[in-house]
Amino acid sequence: PGTRVRRTSHLYESRPAHIEDQPMFLNAAAVLETTLEPRELMIHLQSIEDDLGRDRDGIRYGPRVIDLDILLYGQKSIETPSLSIPHEQIPYRPFVMQPLLDLKEDLVH
């Protein structure tokens, strides 16, 4: 609700981090236009994950159907127990950085 995709990155395949004995991962990023506040957007993204069969009780960093994260939200900086924006792991994850570079003209932070 109140959200549309403005642009998407290319799709990238990467090796799993942390737990390597699992299938390759597919990674992408998108620029969204939304009327939702960050917490509301996170709840909406989690409902999409749930609809697609995401198992939240699985092994951390293990195989999953989908994993949607809010990496950036304009120029906002948010730090709560359940939400960290900008996502604190961006600089350490090439599988996040590469899709973001595809969208660099659209990024505001």
Summary of the structure (lengths in Angstrom):
residues: 109
radius of gyration: 14.0
end to end distance: 23.9
largest distance: 39.6
contacts: 246
relative contact order: 0.22
helix: 27%
strand: 19%
